[in-house]
């Protein structure tokens, strides 16, 4: 099950944004441990303002599937 991996196949970078102060960081796969899930990353992530709960946007975004 690779859908919950932070860097699933096809994801080249992520944008992590703090919900409170808006601080944004771009990260690549070589900056985090391999096999890290979204949930594990969210538990570990703490902004420099001292809060947690990051908003994560993955790039490239998945293309919508049409029928």
Secondary structure, 3 states (H helix, E strand, C coil): CCCCECCCCCCCEEEEEECCCCCEEEEEHHHCCCCCEHHHHHHHCCCCCCCCCEEEEEECCCCCCCC
